[in-house]
């Protein structure tokens, strides 16, 4: 289970406001990529907090308001389909992460980033943590905010384009989704660069 080991190590090095950062939506064939940044109070333990991928949708939805209520600060940000196409998915993820960090109502002085790549143009000192959403409470909290926020966006998109059933597969390349793209063609929400092998 995630704990505060990484946050505490950063604080021992002199940092005081450590945010966890994670993304959701790098893999889907459509929609924006989402990132969240979260600063949790010292010693706060949120029961059930874990890597969002290990939690049910119902559990993530239940934890979302707990995190947003108890966090010192949080921000959810997106990079658009247009930005994904213009830059590439990795660079767009960096854009979303930097927006999330910059949008914190209480500025962080250190960031714990899920994964093994430091976001380009990040403005504060940071450390990457591989599988950080299963190791750090702050990153786990960010992973839930990002995942739930993007999933909620899929509800809106599903109403706009019901033929693709975005609500069910969240834009990932399932057999059902690919079959719908072949039948109806892509919509403006699809990432054209991700569809090259779909004919």
C-alpha positions in Angstrom: 0.0 0.0 0.0 1.2 3.5 -0.7 2.6 5.5 2.2 4.4 8.8 2.9 8.0 7.5 2.6 8.8 9.5 -0.5 7.1 12.7 0.8 8.9 12.4 4.1 12.3 11.9 2.4 11.7 15.1 0.4 10.8 17.0 3.5 14.0 15.7 5.2 15.8 17.4 2.3 14.2 20.7 3.2 11.0 20.8 1.1 7.7 21.5 2.8 4.9 21.3 0.2 5.3 18.1 -1.8 2.8 17.3 -4.5 2.1 13.9 -6.1 1.5 14.0 -9.9 -0.1 11.3 -12.1 -1.9 11.1 -15.4 -4.8 9.2 -17.0 -5.6 8.6 -20.6 -2.3 8.2 -22.4 -3.4 5.0 -24.1 -6.9 5.6 -25.4 -7.6 6.3 -29.1 -9.6 9.5 -28.3 -10.0 12.4 -25.9 -7.6 14.5 -24.0 -4.9 13.3 -21.6 -5.6 14.2 -18.0 -3.1 14.9 -15.1 -3.6 15.8 -11.5 -1.4 17.2 -8.8 -2.2 16.8 -5.1 -0.7 18.1 -1.8 -1.8 16.1 1.2 -1.5 17.3 4.8 1.2 15.7 6.9 0.1 12.4 8.4 -3.3 12.3 6.7 -4.3 8.7 6.1 -7.2 8.1 3.7 -8.5 4.6 4.1 -8.5 2.6 0.9 -6.2 5.0 -1.0 -4.3 3.1 -3.6 -3.3 3.0 -7.3 -6.5 3.9 -9.2 -6.0 0.9 -11.5 -6.4 -1.4 -8.5 -9.7 0.1 -7.4 -13.2 -0.3 -8.7 -14.9 2.6 -10.4 -17.3 2.8 -7.4 -14.4 3.0 -4.9 -12.6 5.7 -7.0 -15.8 7.8 -7.1 -16.1 7.4 -3.3 -12.5 8.5 -2.7 -12.7 11.5 -5.1 -14.6 13.8 -2.7 -12.6 12.7 0.3 -9.3 13.6 -1.4 -10.6 16.9 -2.7 -12.0 17.8 0.7 -8.9 16.9 2.7 -6.1 17.9 0.4 -4.2 21.1 1.1 -4.4 21.7 -2.6 -5.2 19.9 -5.8 -5.6 20.6 -9.5 -6.8 18.6 -12.4 -5.7 19.7 -15.9 -5.9 18.4 -19.5 -4.0 18.5 -22.7 -6.4 18.5 -25.7 -6.6 16.1 -28.7 -5.2 18.9 -30.8 -2.2 19.2 -28.5 -1.6 15.5 -28.6 -1.6 15.6 -32.4 0.6 18.6 -32.5 3.3 17.4 -30.1 2.8 13.7 -29.4 1.2 11.9 -26.4 4.3 12.1 -24.2 4.8 15.8 -24.7 1.0 16.4 -24.2 1.2 14.5 -20.9 4.0 16.8 -19.8 1.8 19.8 -20.7 -1.1 18.5 -18.6 1.2 17.7 -15.7 2.8 21.2 -15.7 -0.7 22.7 -15.9 -1.8 20.7 -12.9 1.3 21.7 -10.9 0.9 25.3 -11.9 -2.8 25.3 -11.0 -2.4 24.3 -7.3 -3.9 26.9 -5.0 -1.0 26.4 -2.6 2.2 26.3 -4.7 4.2 23.1 -4.3 8.0 23.3 -3.8 8.7 19.7 -4.8 6.9 17.2 -7.1 6.7 13.4 -7.0 6.0 12.3 -10.6 4.6 8.8 -11.4 6.8 7.0 -13.9 10.4 7.3 -15.0 10.5 10.5 -17.0 10.8 14.1 -15.8 8.3 16.3 -17.5 9.9 18.8 -19.9 9.7 22.4 -18.6 8.8 21.5 -15.1 9.3 24.6 -12.9 10.0 23.0 -9.5 12.4 20.3 -8.3 11.0 16.8 -8.7 11.7 13.1 -8.4 10.2 10.3 -10.6 8.8 7.2 -8.9 8.2 4.1 -11.0 4.8 2.7 -10.1 4.5 5.6 -7.8 0.7 5.3 -7.6 1.3 2.1 -5.6 4.0 3.6 -3.4 3.2 7.2 -2.6 0.0 8.5 -1.0 0.2 11.8 -2.9 0.7 10.1 -6.3 -2.1 7.6 -5.5 -4.4 10.5 -4.7 -3.4 12.2 -8.0 -4.0 9.0 -9.9 -7.6 8.8 -8.6 -8.4 12.4 -9.3 -7.0 12.1 -12.9 -8.8 8.8 -13.6 -12.2 9.9 -12.2 -12.0 13.3 -13.9 -11.3 11.8 -17.3 -13.9 9.1 -16.9 -16.5 11.8 -16.1 -15.6 13.5 -19.3 -16.3 10.3 -21.1 -19.9 10.6 -19.9 -20.3 13.9 -21.7 -18.6 12.6 -24.9 -20.8 9.5 -24.8 -23.9 11.8 -25.0 -22.4 13.7 -28.0 -21.3 10.5 -29.9 -23.4 7.6 -28.5 -22.5 5.3 -31.5 -19.0 4.7 -30.0 -20.1 3.8 -26.5 -17.3 5.9 -24.9 -18.9 5.4 -21.5 -18.2 1.7 -21.5 -14.6 1.6 -22.8 -13.4 5.1 -21.9 -11.9 5.5 -25.4 -9.5 2.6 -25.1 -8.9 0.4 -28.2 -11.3 -2.4 -27.4 -12.7 -4.6 -30.1 -16.1 -2.9 -29.8 -14.5 0.6 -30.1 -12.4 -0.4 -33.1 -15.5 -1.9 -34.8 -17.4 1.3 -34.2 -14.6 3.4 -35.8 -14.6 1.1 -38.8 -18.4 1.4 -39.1 -18.9 5.1 -38.4 -15.4 6.5 -39.1 -13.6 8.6 -36.5 -15.1 11.6 -34.8 -13.4 14.9 -33.9 -12.5 13.5 -30.5 -10.4 10.7 -32.0 -6.6 11.0 -32.1 -5.8 10.5 -35.7 -2.2 9.5 -35.0 -3.5 6.6 -32.9 -5.7 5.3 -35.7 -3.0 4.6 -38.3 -3.3 0.8 -38.0 -7.1 0.8 -38.0 -8.6 0.3 -41.5 
